[in-house]
């Protein structure tokens, strides 16, 4: 809030304030350390704008209703991405769009249960071999056909056909830029052999938190998976980085079951 130092004129007790003294007091208000306007009051106190605007813009939960209903995605290969469509699908849609302002906070949590796969050679590769489940968002329409990579995240989705040993650059933990992966869920492929299957039985928790930098309209999220990848150090043309590398061509079957997600949008002090 503004700070006003009433030092120019202090009337004696029970005395009348002169016109000159009153003018001095209002002059002190004019030179306050911050403007006495609606922005200042809203930031530091409670006003009509705080009370009229909802703090929670949207709070949604989703279950794909695939409990005990495994679905096998056949002939999976890391050369392309796959939408998670089993059960009722893994979509969040906002009819008419969700209007967001600068400073709003988005929180997305999700889990999908990977039951098994049928590639024993991957199991022998150890914990470095993995699948990735990831969300994308649509800022264009409720049809959810214009999916975009999450802001500043590594784009493992766009290439529909990639050559062997293609690396997807990953950001180091202490750096910033366009190669984040914190909004993705990583699924190691190791497990135990059960007949012709490798039972993985895991459901990593994916979390994405985001502060909206400028006004936008969000129409929905959709979830995908891709793999198998190898997690390794990569060096090429003088560039050194950690990477997910599509290392080997497989045509494997991957089975997912139940999935769930929650979404929360909070007003973050935007004007």
Buried (B, 14 or more C-beta within 10 A) or exposed (E): EBEBEEEEBEEEEEEEEEEEBEEBBEEBEEEBEEEEEEEBBBEEEEEEEBEEEEEEBBEBEBBBEBEEEEBBBEEBBBBEBBBBBBBEBBBBBBEEBBEBBBBBBBBBBBBBBBBBBBBEEBBEBEEBBBBBBBBBBBBBEEEBEEBBBBEBBBBBBEBEEBEEEBBBBBBEEEEEEEBBBEBBBBBBBBBEEEEEBBBBEBBBEBEBEBEBEEEBBBBBBBBBBBBBBBBEEBEEEEEEBBBBBBBBEBEBBBBBBBBBBBBBBBBBBEE
